[in-house]
Amino acid sequence: MTWNCSGRFTTKWATLIDMAADLAVIQECEPETVAFAADHGWGAIRTGSGSKGLAVLASPGWGLHESPRDSLYSCTARVTGPVEFTLVGFWALTPSLARSSYLAQGEELAAHVSAVEGPVVVAGDFNTTTEPRHLNTFAALEAEGLVSAFHQSHGVERGAEPDDTYFHHWHKEEGFHIDLMFLPHTWEIDSVTLGTFEKFTEMKISDHVPLIVDVDEGALR
């Protein structure tokens, strides 16, 4: 799963557990996330320079082996366990913090992914939708043999999503689909689920809803 938790992640731990994720990419989480996860038997790595960072978390039974951090806005880990692959968490940061635009950060992500050997999953908050440079990044990830889980599962093109993942100013009528997960095209997707505005945003948990992808683990061996 990937979820921008809108801060104070450790107070929202029960929400994560309710989603029953094996692996999670969390944006806007505090520095205490790693120690807090460890106290609950989870593995975690985190990047970020302030109170809101980017983390990759693994539930018991899965391992994370940190790769060299490539930027403030991406967090790469080698995942071990029932399936082994590289997981790249992403969060397109406010340009003034990253000293780079949302679109440039996405392009750097695609270049990073192209250098990763073996199966790779990319998950995160791209903070953009259908700008031409973003669509080029989308296409570049597809050229690496990846598919967007939501678009593959729902049979829609980028920009034609029937559901939103982010609600600007917490308003339902200002929704955008900016949270994505890319998987190897050879993986079999069982389901792709989005959280609802009513459960997450209306209840003031986060202005983003989680994107949860279930894959057929048996087909990956």
C-alpha positions as CSV (number, residue, x, y, z in Angstrom):
1,M,0.0,0.0,0.0
2,T,0.9,3.6,-0.3
3,W,-0.6,6.4,1.8
4,N,0.2,10.1,2.5
5,C,-0.9,10.1,6.1
6,S,-0.8,13.9,6.5
7,G,1.4,13.8,9.5
8,R,1.2,12.3,13.0
9,F,1.6,8.8,11.6
10,T,2.3,7.2,15.0
11,T,-1.1,8.3,16.2
12,K,-2.7,6.6,13.2
13,W,-1.0,3.2,13.6
14,A,-4.3,1.4,14.2
15,T,-5.5,2.7,10.8
16,L,-2.5,1.1,9.1
17,I,-3.1,-2.2,11.0
18,D,-6.7,-2.2,9.9
19,M,-5.6,-2.2,6.3
20,A,-3.7,-5.4,6.8
21,A,-0.8,-4.4,4.6
22,D,2.4,-6.5,4.4
23,L,4.4,-3.6,3.1
24,A,3.6,0.1,3.2
25,V,5.0,3.3,1.8
26,I,4.1,6.3,4.0
27,Q,4.5,9.9,3.2
28,E,4.5,12.8,5.7
29,C,5.6,10.6,8.7
30,E,7.6,11.9,11.6
31,P,11.2,10.9,12.6
32,E,9.8,8.6,15.4
33,T,8.3,6.3,12.8
34,V,11.2,3.9,12.6
35,A,11.5,3.4,16.4
36,F,7.7,3.2,16.8
37,A,7.4,0.6,14.0
38,A,10.2,-1.5,15.6
39,D,8.4,-1.4,19.0
40,H,5.4,-3.0,17.2
41,G,7.5,-5.7,15.4
42,W,7.7,-3.9,12.1
43,G,10.8,-3.0,10.0
44,A,11.1,0.5,8.7
45,I,13.5,2.9,6.9
46,R,12.9,6.6,6.5
47,T,14.3,9.5,4.7
48,G,13.6,13.2,5.1
49,S,15.1,16.3,6.7
50,G,12.2,17.5,8.9
51,S,9.2,16.4,10.8
52,K,7.5,15.0,7.7
53,G,9.4,12.3,5.9
54,L,9.0,9.3,3.7
55,A,9.2,5.8,5.0
56,V,9.0,2.2,3.8
57,L,7.6,-0.3,6.4
58,A,7.5,-4.1,6.5
59,S,5.2,-6.2,8.6
60,P,6.6,-9.2,10.6
61,G,7.8,-11.9,8.3
62,W,9.2,-9.4,5.8
63,G,12.7,-7.8,5.8
64,L,14.0,-4.5,4.5
65,H,17.5,-3.9,3.5
66,E,18.3,-0.3,2.9
67,S,19.8,0.8,-0.4
68,P,21.8,4.0,-0.8
69,R,19.3,6.9,-0.5
70,D,19.0,8.7,-3.7
71,S,17.2,11.9,-2.6
72,L,14.9,13.4,0.1
73,Y,11.9,12.3,-2.0
74,S,12.7,8.6,-2.6
75,C,13.4,5.7,-0.3
76,T,14.7,2.5,-1.7
77,A,14.8,-0.9,0.0
78,R,15.5,-4.5,-1.0
79,V,12.5,-6.5,0.3
80,T,13.1,-10.1,1.5
81,G,10.5,-12.6,2.6
82,P,7.9,-14.6,0.7
83,V,8.8,-12.6,-2.4
84,E,12.1,-10.7,-3.0
85,F,12.2,-7.4,-5.0
86,T,13.2,-3.8,-4.7
87,L,10.6,-1.3,-3.4
88,V,11.1,2.4,-4.2
89,G,9.0,4.7,-2.1
90,F,8.4,8.2,-3.6
91,W,7.0,11.5,-2.5
92,A,7.2,14.5,-4.8
93,L,8.1,17.2,-2.3
94,T,7.1,20.9,-2.4
95,P,9.6,22.3,-4.9
96,S,11.0,24.8,-2.5
97,L,12.1,22.0,-0.2
98,A,13.3,19.6,-2.9
99,R,14.9,22.4,-4.9
100,S,13.3,20.7,-7.9
101,S,9.9,20.7,-9.4
102,Y,7.4,17.9,-8.9
103,L,7.9,16.9,-12.6
104,A,11.7,17.0,-12.3
105,Q,11.5,14.8,-9.2
106,G,9.4,12.3,-11.2
107,E,11.9,12.2,-14.0
108,E,14.7,11.6,-11.6
109,L,12.7,8.8,-10.1
110,A,12.3,7.1,-13.5
111,A,16.0,7.4,-14.1
112,H,16.7,5.8,-10.7
113,V,14.3,2.9,-11.4
114,S,16.0,2.2,-14.8
115,A,19.2,1.5,-12.9
116,V,17.6,-1.1,-10.5
117,E,18.2,-4.7,-11.3
118,G,15.6,-7.3,-10.8
119,P,11.9,-6.9,-10.0
120,V,11.0,-3.4,-8.8
121,V,7.8,-1.8,-7.3
122,V,7.4,2.0,-7.2
123,A,4.8,3.5,-4.9
124,G,4.0,7.0,-3.8
125,D,2.6,10.4,-4.0
126,F,3.5,12.0,-7.4
127,N,1.7,15.3,-6.7
128,T,0.8,15.8,-10.3
129,T,-1.7,14.3,-12.8
130,T,-1.6,14.8,-16.6
131,E,1.1,17.4,-17.3
132,P,3.1,16.3,-20.4
133,R,6.3,15.7,-18.4
134,H,4.5,13.6,-15.9
135,L,3.0,11.5,-18.7
136,N,6.5,11.1,-20.0
137,T,7.5,9.8,-16.6
138,F,4.5,7.5,-16.5
139,A,5.5,6.2,-20.0
140,A,9.2,5.8,-18.9
141,L,8.2,3.6,-16.0
142,E,6.0,1.5,-18.4
143,A,9.0,1.2,-20.7
144,E,10.8,-0.5,-17.7
145,G,8.2,-3.2,-17.8
146,L,6.0,-1.7,-15.1
147,V,2.3,-1.1,-15.0
148,S,0.2,1.2,-12.9
149,A,-1.8,-1.2,-10.7
150,F,-4.9,1.1,-10.6
151,H,-5.0,1.8,-14.3
152,Q,-4.3,-1.9,-15.2
153,S,-6.9,-3.2,-12.9
154,H,-9.6,-0.7,-13.8
155,G,-8.8,-0.5,-17.5
156,V,-8.5,3.3,-17.6
157,E,-6.0,5.7,-19.0
158,R,-4.0,8.3,-17.0
159,G,-6.3,11.3,-16.4
160,A,-9.5,9.3,-16.8
161,E,-9.6,7.8,-13.3
162,P,-13.1,7.5,-11.8
163,D,-11.8,7.9,-8.3
164,D,-9.5,10.4,-6.5
165,T,-6.7,9.8,-4.0
166,Y,-6.2,13.4,-2.8
167,F,-8.7,16.1,-1.8
168,H,-7.3,19.6,-1.9
169,H,-8.2,21.7,1.1
170,W,-10.0,18.5,2.3
171,H,-12.9,19.2,-0.1
172,K,-14.4,16.3,-2.0
173,E,-15.1,18.4,-5.0
174,E,-11.4,19.3,-5.3
175,G,-10.1,15.8,-5.8
176,F,-7.1,14.5,-7.9
177,H,-5.7,11.1,-8.6
178,I,-2.0,11.6,-7.7
179,D,-1.1,8.5,-5.6
180,L,0.2,5.6,-7.8
181,M,1.8,2.2,-7.6
182,F,3.7,0.5,-10.4
183,L,4.4,-3.2,-10.5
184,P,6.2,-5.6,-12.9
185,H,3.8,-6.4,-15.7
186,T,4.3,-10.1,-15.1
187,W,2.8,-9.9,-11.6
188,E,-0.8,-10.9,-11.3
189,I,-2.9,-8.3,-9.6
190,D,-5.8,-9.7,-7.5
191,S,-7.3,-6.4,-6.5
192,V,-6.7,-2.6,-6.2
193,T,-8.6,-0.8,-3.5
194,L,-8.8,2.9,-2.6
195,G,-9.8,4.2,0.8
196,T,-12.9,6.4,0.8
197,F,-13.2,10.2,1.3
198,E,-15.8,9.6,4.0
199,K,-13.6,7.3,6.1
200,F,-10.3,9.1,5.7
201,T,-10.8,12.8,4.7
202,E,-14.2,13.6,6.1
203,M,-13.0,12.1,9.4
204,K,-9.9,14.3,9.3
205,I,-7.5,11.4,9.2
206,S,-5.8,12.5,6.0
207,D,-6.5,14.5,2.9
208,H,-5.2,11.5,1.0
209,V,-6.7,8.0,0.9
210,P,-4.6,4.9,0.8
211,L,-4.0,2.8,-2.4
212,I,-3.9,-0.9,-1.6
213,V,-2.8,-3.5,-4.1
214,D,-3.1,-7.2,-3.6
215,V,-1.1,-9.5,-5.8
216,D,-1.1,-13.3,-6.3
217,E,1.9,-14.2,-4.2
218,G,1.9,-17.8,-5.5
219,A,2.3,-16.6,-9.1
220,L,5.5,-14.7,-8.1
221,R,7.6,-17.6,-6.9
